[in-house]
Amino acid sequence: MSTATMRAVRLHAFGGPEQLVYEEVARPEPGPGEVLVRVHAAGVNPPDRYARRGFQDFPVELRPNWTPPLILGSDISGVVTALGPGVTEWQPGDEVFGLVNFPGRASGYAEYAVSPAAHLARKPAALGHTEAAAVPMSGLTAYQYVFTHLRGRTGSTVLVNGAAGGVGHFAAQLVRVAGAKEVIAVASGRHEEFLLGLGVDRFVDYTRTPAEKAVRDVDLLIDTVGGPNAHRLLPTVRRGGRIAPVFLGDYHRERAAELGITLNETMWQVRSSGSDLAALAVLLDAGQVSVRIDSVFALRDAAAAHTRAERGHLQGKIVLNVEG
């Protein structure tokens, strides 16, 4: 393979996982303010699947105008290999990780990827590249949600619905960092040991007892599930408490108001930020936050990774090993 090329997974047509093709493509070059990263591992996220399907889940007027062929993937961990003009904060050989160009297009499912220098942070020393690649989107979503969107105001008791997923397992840990005294995690029973190991105080298996029957009087509900039946969780929140939906859900706004519950429904989306990721890296290195990996696939097996993701019931994140 020429040094001007690389291996990557490209999407040639919108559709199922089978549309992801492992092939040889041109290696990118960094422009002004950018760096070239030799990717060691790349995270697999829900937006990757939305893009693969042509954003069919989105209203037509909100669909990005992306045209195949595309290289997907915004979460990377690797080593800086080249600098674009004007970059002074990084040097070749630096180990970095980042959420690249989100919510725009990125190209992480590849041996090399270009990133704005400001979207990267130094890889936590406590993590290998595989673990680091599992952090950026989910970790930043939870971090920015707790410390920017909610401004760290969690109250004493927090309920995290969907606590075993990528965003949920970070949120369950970060609310503790923000000062919560009791963290209650809701997930299926197979995740109990995992979540108790992260330090949650109480686990609710929704397949045995619905959370709305098992939990009362929380100060804050962080709901990473949402959906048309999200209002079922209203009884878990005390009068004067808050519901913070990470994804859209129907919380019966008028009924919530009658119960004295505030809905934090401001439109919000995670953004690439090397500085926020650096702050999260400090917590990861200190052992205050940890990342869980559901499964690891070789880059050439990206289609199988997407198939695993679509089956759901993940315990942490899916990662592509680009080195192997």
Secondary structure by P-SEA (a helix, b strand, c coil): ccccbbbbbbbcccccccccccbbbbbbbbcccbbbbcccbbbbcaaaaaaaaccccccccccccccccbbbbccbbbbbcccccccccccccccccccccccccccccccbbbbcccccccccccccaaaaaaccaaaaaaaaaaccccccccccbbbbcccccaaaaaaaaaaaaacccbbbbbccccaaaaaaaaccccccccccccccccccccccccccccccccccccccccccbbbbbccccccaaaaaaaacccccccbbbbbbcaaaaaaaaaaaaaccbbbbbcccccccaaaaaaaaaaacccccbbbbbccc
